[in-house]
Amino acid sequence: MKKRLRRLQLAAATLAVAVAASACGPAGGGDASAKPTAAGAERTAGTPSTAKTSARPPATAPPSRAPKPAPAKTAAAPRTRAPWPHVTFARLTFEIPPGWTLMTYGSDACVQPVHQAGLPTMFGCAGIAIQSGSIAGHELQPYEARQPGGWYAATDVQPCPVDPTLADGSFNGISSGTSSPPVESGLRPVGNHKAAYDRWTAACANGHRFSPRAWHLPVSRVLFLDYTGHVETARVLESVRFPD
């Protein structure tokens, strides 16, 4: 009887301890050993879990500025050519380069530099030869457009326009092209008229080559001849003015 009473008292004490332990557990019956959620693991080390509003005002873009208009480009003034002296020959008026002069020999003339020493020279002219009236062509025959050797108004061998005498003192004459047909022919402007244009090729004994050119005005009876090629010839011919 006493043993049975002792068992009942021990069971009652065990039940009281269990009830007390249940009363001390977390509210709501949660599991104290539950693991933290994945949201915490995503935080960067050193960063607080809750975002704080920065005290610094948000940056604002600088006010846009309208692009400055490009400065207007001023049109370049057209270049004006410096005037050249004017001369008159065979009733034609035309310009000649500064430093050049007009030499006349009856019905013929030569426009050439005042100082022509050392310059290529043909038939005594170091520039542009001009013939008027009865114009001589190949070996003093009457000149005609497209005439073979029309530029060569001589019956003997003429000295080369460049280095007429060689270093050894021998004569350097024109060896070919004095009777050859033109290599180029056509119409070219002289002033406001059209001239019969011809170009030949010639060579000297020392191998020097040159290209005589002629502009023939049959109505005005004038022939311009550039034997050796001058850059000034184009402007001289462009400037020609005819009588009214």
ABEGO torsion letter per residue (X at the ends): XAAAAAAAAAAAAAAAAAAAAAAABBBGGBBAABBBBAAAAABBBGBBABBBBBABBBBBBBBBBBBBBBBBBBBBBBBBBBBBBBBBBGGBBBBBBBGBBBBBBEABBBBBBABABGBBBBGGBABBBBBBEBBBBBGGBBBBBGBBGAABBBABBBBBABGABBAAGBBBBBABGAABBBABBEBBBBEABBBBBBBBBBBBAAGBBBBBBBBBBAAAGBBBBBAAEBAAAAAAAAABBBBX
